């Protein structure tokens, strides 16, 4: 009885201390509540609709009154003639984007960090950040203009070297390369910001000591900068793996045409075309849930591997 009273008193004291700390910094908690509420409303509440994938959903009946269908829609999707093509297009585009797009912001951040001339550093930062703020519609419009087989500047440049014009936007085999390269150009500068912030957090005395010991710039980069960036790199890699299957839907849809659809049709565009445009809500909900399950499984696997190998992980 006495121990229970002591535990109850200790718990009450801890709660009072917690509320005192919250009250002392209530402004920060108010600021934190905004993204938390947004995340709950737009990320967790919609998860209630997952049940559509297991029902024969009818808008007139509503979600609750629609009859259960079990795994019928999953079986239909897995047995369809286009399942493996959709999966391959999505995976190949995702891995291509990861292999090219993930290391380049790191290299750009290291390059910017090593620039000693302040004006040049600011110019490089501005030049690489600006494309991030362009609309995807504008980006795809620019691609259509610059890569046009007849009037595009890229093909005009190729003609100067005696090469034949290439219809980049009208050939399926060029879809992924154009998608990834333009995506890297648009987001590489913005993605380097977090790595620059991590570099600025490295103790400058480490560089000074290494310089006094005769270490070259490359040696300082390899032995100080990269190890200092490693935890950030691992966290960003885990986060990107968690969205591996979520290839840019809007851009893929805008770049698609009847000629390049064999490479440009991915799971996200399939869900949009068949779900939103054709009203096959249950069928495409099953396809979308399959996509999300793969992302979740990859996130768990990579996070577990990172925690065991590097002791750095999301949780």
C-alpha positions in Angstrom: 0.0 0.0 0.0 2.8 2.4 1.0 4.7 1.6 -2.3 1.6 2.4 -4.3 1.2 5.7 -2.6 4.8 6.6 -3.3 4.5 5.6 -7.0 1.3 7.7 -7.3 3.0 10.7 -5.7 6.0 10.3 -8.0 3.8 10.1 -11.1 1.9 13.2 -10.0 5.2 15.1 -9.4 6.4 14.0 -12.9 3.2 15.2 -14.5 3.4 18.6 -12.8 7.0 19.0 -14.0 6.0 18.1 -17.5 3.2 20.6 -17.6 5.5 23.3 -16.2 8.0 22.7 -19.0 5.2 22.7 -21.6 3.8 26.0 -20.1 7.3 27.6 -20.1 7.7 26.9 -23.8 4.1 26.8 -25.0 4.9 28.8 -28.1 7.0 26.0 -29.5 4.3 23.4 -28.8 1.7 25.6 -30.5 4.0 25.7 -33.6 4.5 21.9 -33.4 0.8 21.3 -33.1 0.1 22.7 -36.6 2.2 20.1 -38.6 1.0 17.3 -36.2 -2.6 18.2 -36.8 -2.0 18.4 -40.6 -0.3 15.0 -40.6 -3.1 13.4 -38.6 -5.9 14.9 -40.8 -4.2 14.2 -44.2 -2.2 11.1 -43.5 -3.8 9.0 -40.8 -7.5 9.8 -41.1 -7.6 8.8 -44.8 -6.2 5.4 -43.9 -9.8 4.6 -42.9 -10.5 4.4 -46.7 -8.1 1.4 -47.1 -11.1 -0.9 -46.7 -12.3 0.2 -50.2 -9.6 -2.2 -51.6 -11.4 -5.1 -49.9 -14.9 -4.1 -51.0 -17.0 -3.7 -54.1 -17.2 0.0 -53.4 -20.2 1.9 -54.8 -20.4 5.7 -54.4 -24.2 5.5 -54.2 -24.1 3.0 -51.3 -21.2 4.5 -49.5 -18.2 3.0 -47.9 -20.0 1.2 -45.0 -22.8 -0.3 -47.1 -20.7 -1.5 -49.9 -20.3 -5.4 -49.8 -17.0 -7.0 -48.9 -15.1 -8.6 -51.7 -12.1 -10.1 -49.9 -8.9 -10.3 -52.1 -10.8 -10.3 -55.4 -9.3 -7.0 -56.6 -5.8 -7.9 -55.6 -6.1 -11.2 -57.5 -7.4 -9.4 -60.5 -4.6 -6.9 -60.4 -1.8 -9.5 -59.9 -3.2 -11.7 -62.7 -3.6 -8.9 -65.2 -1.5 -8.8 -68.4 0.0 -5.4 -67.5 1.0 -6.1 -63.8 4.6 -7.0 -64.5 5.1 -4.2 -66.9 3.7 -1.7 -64.4 5.9 -3.1 -61.7 9.0 -3.1 -63.8 8.4 0.4 -65.1 7.9 1.7 -61.5 10.8 -0.1 -60.0 13.3 0.6 -62.8 12.4 4.3 -62.8 12.6 4.4 -59.0 16.0 2.7 -58.8 17.3 4.8 -61.7 16.2 8.0 -59.9 17.8 6.7 -56.6 21.1 5.8 -58.2 21.5 9.1 -60.0 19.6 11.5 -57.9 20.7 10.5 -54.4 24.5 11.0 -54.6 24.5 14.2 -56.7 23.1 16.5 -54.0 25.8 15.2 -51.6 28.5 15.9 -54.2 27.1 19.4 -54.9 27.0 20.2 -51.2 30.7 19.2 -50.8 31.5 21.3 -53.9 29.7 24.3 -52.6 31.3 23.9 -49.1 34.8 23.8 -50.6 34.3 27.0 -52.6 36.3 29.8 -51.0 35.0 32.7 -53.0 31.8 33.9 -51.3 30.3 35.5 -54.5 30.9 32.4 -56.5 29.4 30.2 -53.7 26.3 32.3 -53.6 25.9 32.3 -57.4 26.2 28.5 -57.5 23.7 28.1 -54.7 21.2 30.4 -56.4 21.6 28.8 -59.8 21.0 25.4 -58.4 18.1 26.3 -56.0 16.0 28.2 -58.5 14.8 25.2 -60.6 13.2 23.7 -57.5 10.6 26.5 -57.5 9.5 26.0 -61.1 6.1 24.3 -61.7 6.2 20.8 -63.1 4.0 22.0 -65.9 6.6 24.6 -66.8 9.4 22.0 -66.5 7.6 19.5 -68.9 6.9 22.4 -71.2 10.6 23.3 -71.3 11.4 19.7 -72.0 9.0 19.7 -75.0 10.6 22.9 -76.3 14.2 22.1 -75.8 14.1 18.5 -76.8 11.9 18.9 -79.9 13.3 16.9 -82.8 13.0 19.7 -85.3 13.3 23.0 -83.4 14.8 22.0 -80.0 18.0 23.6 -79.0 19.5 20.2 -77.9 19.0 18.7 -81.4 20.3 21.9 -83.0 23.4 21.4 -80.9 23.7 17.8 -81.9 23.4 18.8 -85.5 26.5 21.0 -85.2 28.4 17.8 -84.4 26.9 16.0 -87.4 24.5 13.8 -85.3 20.9 13.0 -86.5 18.0 14.6 -84.5 16.7 12.5 -81.7 12.9 12.6 -80.8 13.6 12.4 -77.1 9.9 13.0 -76.1 8.6 10.6 -78.6 10.7 7.5 -78.0 9.9 5.1 -75.2 13.6 4.3 -74.5 14.4 7.9 -73.7 11.5 8.4 -71.2 13.3 7.4 -68.1 16.6 9.2 -68.9 14.8 12.4 -69.7 12.6 12.0 -66.5 15.6 11.4 -64.2 18.0 13.9 -65.7 15.5 16.7 -65.6 14.4 15.7 -62.0 18.0 15.8 -60.9 18.5 19.3 -62.5 15.3 20.6 -60.8 15.9 19.2 -57.2 19.6 18.7 -56.9 20.3 22.1 -55.5 17.4 22.1 -53.0 18.4 18.6 -51.8 21.9 19.8 -51.1 20.7 22.2 -48.4 20.4 19.6 -45.7 23.9 18.3 -46.4 25.3 21.9 -46.3 23.7 22.3 -42.9 25.3 19.1 -41.7 28.7 20.2 -43.0 28.4 23.5 -41.2 27.9 21.5 -38.0 31.3 19.8 -38.2 33.8 21.2 -35.8 36.1 23.6 -37.8 39.0 22.8 -35.5 39.2 19.3 -37.1 39.9 20.9 -40.5 42.5 23.2 -38.9 44.3 20.4 -37.1 44.3 18.3 -40.3 45.6 21.2 -42.3 48.4 21.7 -39.8 49.3 18.0 -40.1 49.7 18.4 -43.8 46.5 16.8 -45.0 45.4 17.8 -48.5 42.0 19.1 -49.3 41.0 15.7 -50.7 42.2 14.0 -47.5 40.2 16.4 -45.4 37.2 15.8 -47.5 37.5 12.0 -47.2 38.4 11.8 -43.5 36.4 14.7 -42.0 33.6 15.9 -44.3 32.3 12.5 -45.5 32.4 10.9 -42.0 30.6 13.9 -40.6 27.9 13.7 -43.3 27.4 9.9 -42.9 24.6 10.0 -40.3 22.7 12.5 -42.4 23.3 10.5 -45.5 22.0 7.3 -43.9 18.8 9.0 -42.6 18.1 10.6 -46.0 18.7 7.3 -47.7 16.2 5.5 -45.4 13.6 8.2 -46.0 14.1 8.0 -49.8 13.8 4.2 -49.7 10.5 4.7 -47.9 9.2 6.5 -50.9 10.9 4.4 -53.5 7.7 3.4 -55.3 6.3 6.9 -55.2 7.8 8.1 -58.4 6.8 11.6 -59.4 3.2 11.0 -60.5 2.5 14.4 -61.9 5.6 14.6 -64.0 5.2 11.1 -65.3 1.6 11.9 -66.3 2.5 15.1 -68.0 5.4 13.5 -70.0 3.3 10.5 -71.1 2.1 10.2 -74.7 0.8 7.2 -76.7 4.4 6.6 -78.1 6.3 6.4 -74.8 3.5 4.8 -72.7 5.2 1.4 -72.7 7.9 2.9 -70.5 6.0 5.8 -68.9 3.1 4.0 -67.5 3.8 3.5 -63.8 1.6 2.4 -60.8 0.7 5.9 -59.8 -0.5 6.9 -63.3 -2.4 3.6 -63.6 -4.2 4.3 -60.4 -5.1 7.8 -61.5 -6.4 6.8 -64.9 -8.4 3.8 -63.9 -9.5 5.0 -60.5 -10.2 8.7 -60.9 -11.0 8.8 -64.6 -12.8 5.4 -65.0 -14.3 5.1 -61.5 -12.7 1.7 -60.7 -12.2 2.7 -57.1 -11.8 -0.6 -55.4 -9.6 -2.1 -58.1 -7.1 0.8 -58.1 -7.3 1.1 -54.3 -5.9 -2.4 -54.2 -3.1 -1.4 -56.6 -2.3 1.6 -54.5 -2.3 -0.4 -51.3 0.1 -2.9 -52.9 2.4 0.0 -53.8 2.3 1.4 -50.2 3.0 -2.0 -48.7 6.1 -2.4 -50.8 7.3 1.0 -49.6 6.6 0.2 -46.0 8.4 -3.2 -46.2 11.5 -1.5 -47.8 11.5 1.2 -45.1 11.4 -1.4 -42.3 14.1 -3.5 -44.0 16.5 -0.7 -44.7 16.0 0.9 -41.3 16.8 -2.4 -39.6 19.9 -2.9 -41.7 21.1 0.6 -41.0 20.6 0.2 -37.2 22.6 -3.0 -37.1 25.4 -1.9 -39.4 25.8 1.8 -38.5 23.8 2.4 -35.3 22.0 5.2 -37.2 18.3 4.8 -38.0 14.9 6.5 -37.8 14.0 4.5 -34.8 
